[in-house]
Amino acid sequence: MLGLSFNVLPGLRHGDWRSKFILLSQVLIGAASLLGVIAMITKQPLLLLGWAAVGQGLILLGVACFVIVALFSQRTLVSENFSAGEVIFNEGDPGRDVYVVKSGTVQVLMKGRDGAQELISTLGPGDHFGEMALLRNAPRNATIRTVTPVEVYRMSPNNFAALYTSLPALREHFQKVMESRLRELDTRRG
Amino acid sequence: MRLTGVAEAATTGGEVMRWGTALDWAITLTIAISALILVCIVVARVVFRYHQTEGSALWLHLLGLGVLPLFVLVTGNFAVLEYATEVQFCGTCHLTMKPYIEDLHNPKSPSLAAAHFQNRFAPGAECYTCHANYGIHGTFAAKLTGLRHVYKYTTRSWHFPLKMPEPFENTLCLKCHNGAKRFMAQEIHLEGGKVSEELRSGKTECVSCHAPAHDVPKKAGSPGRAG
């Protein structure tokens, strides 16, 4: 339900909101721990009560920040299953999630000049779709329909963006794919 | 010479005979866990400088920002609550409590507090033991009162002579003395073999016969009602 595990996390850099939450959590819990050490060593009543009143609040806030990051991090890749013949999304739909096919086959369909759907390509395990809408900030430009039962990994826009910005090889790959698909699209539209 | 030594020993509150009380453990564990949290944070910042939300870093964060802080909340709370029951904790508000602490240590003091302290009836926790009522309600009320005292002390909003907000209840004495051999041997305390109704209802206060509760200068507190 919560996706895979910590190991599927993208290599987020320090600009990401999760890194900032972790930093905030570290500052809050670090300050409370320092106060706790000083209060327990000196046994000063005001420090002890300060720790009990403020320090505990800081710790709880820090733990909450970490829990938020952990929960959202685990949702980096969400596994979804579709039966044969289902539509994952329609052309023109809004949507910014990116999908990677784990198993099964999907068809990429696009409306022709006569309004009928034409088969553009067929994607299998390891292929991905959905990144065009995100990278071009546009509605979906094709309909994705399953041919067989399919399992896909859905990635949120933030996570994809983090991957895209921090992994040059991945960025290069997606740029090539996008150029190729845009060229194909232009050819089709004449 | 020997008698002087005995008197001194009786009024110092007793030396620590052995490390290992629950409070000792709680304080040590709180310090150790807090230090471990700080180490985890520093290691995470240094080793995973630009990868704070990657796999291995998150496991370290799970320890330093998730699990250990929850442990420190438990041990720290216990340490603070337990330490707050000790005489030395009450004595740190020295501007107000100094006369009371001096009375506890005075071998010539006729007060009940000194007798209890010097006979080690509640070693190290005499203030709390006498002034906190029965059960969890009593503990909770004592903590609230303690917070009010800290606020008043910190903001210098207290006034001499110190007075108790309400009369000292007999039940605070009876929670220990009821059933004790020497107490039950005194017929004046009893009615049909049990604690008399007069004492139970508080119509007759224990301190009306056993005064003073504290032997302190009048400026500090009114005898029998101070605390």
Interface residues (C-beta under 8 A of the other chain):
Chain A: F6 N7 L9 G11 L12 R13 H14 D16 R18 S19 I22 L23 S25 Q26 I29 G30 A32 S33 L34 G36 V37 M40 I41 K43 Q44 P45 L46 L48 L49 W51 A52 G55 Q56 I59 L60 G62 V63 C65 F66 V67 V69 A70 S73
Chain B: I27 T30 I31 S34 A35 I37 L38 I41 A44 R45 R49 Y50 H51 Q52 T53 E54 G55 L58 W59 H61 L62 G64 L65 G66 P69 L70 V72 L73 G76 N77 A79 V80 Y83 A84 Q88 F89 T92 C93 L147 V150 T154
